[in-house]
Every structure is written in C-alpha cells, then in structure tokens.
Amino acid sequence: MKRKERTEILIQGSDAIARDFAKEIEMKYTVTVIQQPENGLVLLKARETAKKSLFYLGELLVTECKVQIHDSIGIGIVKGHQEELAYWLAVIDAAYQADLLETRVWSHILEKEKENIQKNRQELQQSILRTKVSFETMDVQ
C-alpha cells in the first residue's frame, strides 16, 4: 500500500485506528519529536478550465508534525486543527519508513477500513440520490 492511500485511509477512517497504531509503536520504540504539532497555512492550487492556467484558490489551515524513529523521519499533515491526529500520522509514517515489523500486520486492518469508508460513501450517495427530483415525471400544468 502506498503512502498516499495509507494516509487517506487513516484520515478518513476511524481515529481509533491511527491512535492504536501510534500507541503500539510508542510502547516498543523511542519516538523523538522533531517538530511539535503546529498550525500552518497551505496554498491551494486550482486549474482554470478555459485557459488551463494555474491560480491560487486560497489558503487552508493545516496541522503538521515530524517525528523520528531510529534514522527514519515521519511526517503527519492534516487539515484543520488536529494536533493528536497529526502526531499519530507522523509516528505511523516513521514506522513505515523504518520498515518496522508491526507495519506488516497493519495492511489487513487498513484494507478493512478502506472497505468501510467506501461502504459509508455509497450509503451517503444513495441517501442523497433518494432526495433527487425527477422533473421528467412531474405533472406540470
């Protein structure tokens, strides 16, 4: 599983998974915090469709954190003010970068969470589609 996909699952899924993974690593390894969780701003780029030119849509508040396990550095960045989640993501990223044994077991858990996220999205989409009005079947007088 690639880093981007793993991070998306951890952010969109249950916070308990990220917390449990990070706690598991903290109990067995020394985690050195390089950068405490802190807020920052990120510029959002967008592409204008007609001329295909890039422009900045605005700024997004993020929380970012950096940690180190052995010689591997992990980074956690999440939108909004979520210090704990940014820290947990950094610990998990560092664990994967260090190729720790615990990370091999996590893939199964992440795959199950990915399925749950997709199922929840489909249910939300179905509930939205139920409210959709079909103007073709309405009697207009």
C-alpha positions as CSV (number, residue, x, y, z in Angstrom):
1,M,0.0,0.0,0.0
2,K,1.4,3.4,-1.0
3,R,1.9,6.3,1.5
4,K,-0.9,8.5,0.0
5,E,-3.5,5.7,0.1
6,R,-2.5,4.7,3.6
7,T,-2.7,8.3,4.9
8,E,-6.1,8.9,3.2
9,I,-7.5,5.8,5.0
10,L,-6.1,6.9,8.3
11,I,-7.5,10.4,8.0
12,Q,-10.9,9.5,6.6
13,G,-11.4,6.4,8.7
14,S,-11.7,6.0,12.5
15,D,-9.4,8.0,14.7
16,A,-9.1,4.9,16.9
17,I,-7.0,3.0,14.2
18,A,-4.4,5.8,13.9
19,R,-4.3,6.2,17.7
20,D,-3.9,2.4,18.3
21,F,-1.1,2.1,15.7
22,A,0.8,5.0,17.1
23,K,0.5,3.7,20.7
24,E,1.7,0.3,19.6
25,I,4.9,1.9,18.2
26,E,5.4,4.2,21.2
27,M,5.3,1.3,23.6
28,K,8.1,-0.6,21.7
29,Y,10.3,2.1,20.2
30,T,11.8,5.5,21.1
31,V,9.9,8.2,19.2
32,T,11.7,11.5,19.0
33,V,9.6,14.6,18.2
34,I,11.4,16.8,15.7
35,Q,8.6,19.3,15.3
36,Q,5.8,19.5,17.7
37,P,2.3,19.6,16.1
38,E,1.8,23.2,14.9
39,N,-0.6,25.0,12.7
40,G,0.4,26.3,9.2
41,L,-1.2,27.6,6.0
42,V,-1.0,25.8,2.7
43,L,-1.9,27.5,-0.6
44,L,-4.5,25.6,-2.7
45,K,-3.8,25.5,-6.4
46,A,-6.6,25.1,-9.0
47,R,-6.6,25.0,-12.7
48,E,-8.8,27.3,-14.7
49,T,-10.6,25.2,-17.3
50,A,-10.8,27.5,-20.2
51,K,-7.2,28.7,-20.4
52,K,-5.7,25.8,-18.4
53,S,-3.8,28.3,-16.3
54,L,-3.0,27.7,-12.6
55,F,-4.2,30.1,-9.9
56,Y,-4.3,30.0,-6.1
57,L,-7.8,29.3,-4.8
58,G,-7.0,30.3,-1.2
59,E,-5.3,29.1,1.9
60,L,-6.0,26.0,4.0
61,L,-5.2,25.7,7.7
62,V,-3.2,22.5,8.4
63,T,-1.6,20.9,11.4
64,E,1.8,19.3,10.8
65,C,4.2,17.3,12.9
66,K,7.5,15.5,12.4
67,V,8.9,12.6,14.4
68,Q,11.9,10.2,14.2
69,I,12.2,6.5,14.9
70,H,15.7,5.2,14.5
71,D,17.0,7.0,11.5
72,S,13.6,7.4,9.8
73,I,11.6,10.6,9.8
74,G,7.8,10.6,9.6
75,I,5.6,13.5,8.7
76,G,2.0,14.0,9.6
77,I,-0.1,16.7,7.9
78,V,-3.9,17.0,8.3
79,K,-6.3,19.8,7.5
80,G,-7.7,21.8,10.4
81,H,-6.5,22.0,14.0
82,Q,-6.0,18.3,14.8
83,E,-2.7,18.0,16.8
84,E,-3.2,14.5,18.0
85,L,-4.0,13.1,14.6
86,A,-1.0,14.9,13.0
87,Y,1.2,13.3,15.6
88,W,-0.2,9.8,15.2
89,L,0.2,10.1,11.4
90,A,3.8,11.2,11.8
91,V,4.5,8.2,14.1
92,I,2.9,5.8,11.7
93,D,4.7,7.3,8.7
94,A,8.1,7.0,10.6
95,A,7.2,3.3,11.4
96,Y,6.7,2.6,7.7
97,Q,9.8,4.5,6.7
98,A,11.8,2.4,9.3
99,D,10.1,-0.8,7.9
100,L,9.2,-2.0,11.4
101,L,7.7,-5.4,11.8
102,E,4.4,-4.0,13.2
103,T,3.6,-2.3,9.9
104,R,3.2,-5.6,8.1
105,V,0.2,-6.6,10.2
106,W,-1.5,-3.2,9.7
107,S,-2.1,-3.7,6.0
108,H,-5.1,-6.0,6.7
109,I,-6.6,-3.6,9.1
110,L,-6.2,-0.7,6.7
111,E,-7.8,-2.7,3.9
112,K,-10.8,-3.4,6.0
113,E,-11.1,0.2,7.0
114,K,-10.9,1.2,3.3
115,E,-13.9,-1.1,2.6
116,N,-15.8,0.6,5.5
117,I,-15.1,4.0,4.1
118,Q,-16.3,3.0,0.6
119,K,-19.4,1.4,2.0
120,N,-20.2,4.6,4.0
121,R,-19.7,6.7,0.9
122,Q,-22.0,4.6,-1.1
123,E,-24.7,4.7,1.6
124,L,-24.4,8.5,1.8
125,Q,-24.6,8.8,-2.0
126,Q,-27.7,6.5,-2.0
127,S,-29.4,8.7,0.6
128,I,-28.6,11.8,-1.4
129,L,-29.9,10.2,-4.6
130,R,-33.2,9.3,-2.9
131,T,-33.9,13.0,-2.5
132,K,-33.3,13.8,-6.1
133,V,-36.3,15.1,-8.0
134,S,-37.0,13.8,-11.5
135,F,-38.6,16.7,-13.4
136,E,-39.5,14.4,-16.3
137,T,-42.1,12.5,-14.3
138,M,-43.7,15.5,-12.6
139,D,-47.1,16.7,-13.9
140,V,-46.8,20.4,-14.8
141,Q,-50.0,22.2,-15.7
